[in-house]
Amino acid sequence: MKNDKCGKCGGDGSTCKTVEGYFDERNLSPGYHNIIRLPIGATSILIEELHSTTNSLAIKNTTGYYYLNGNYQIQLTDKD
């Protein structure tokens, strides 16, 4: 069996759900701000910054564990 476009084994794509959002808040206080909650099992996630800023993206789960850039520590990567 093959996965459908949502990654469901044997699926036909009928259970796929697109979640979209646009965050344009200005003059926020320094620190972390929630911008979107991703559903469990989300795949093909695309997050874009429309113009260059000094902001950094952090990703954490509902228990507070950071997968990326947590506790005010930025993880740098090499650009290809």
Summary of the structure (lengths in Angstrom):
residues: 80
radius of gyration: 16.0
end to end distance: 34.9
largest distance: 49.8
contacts: 83
relative contact order: 0.12
helix: 0%
strand: 9%
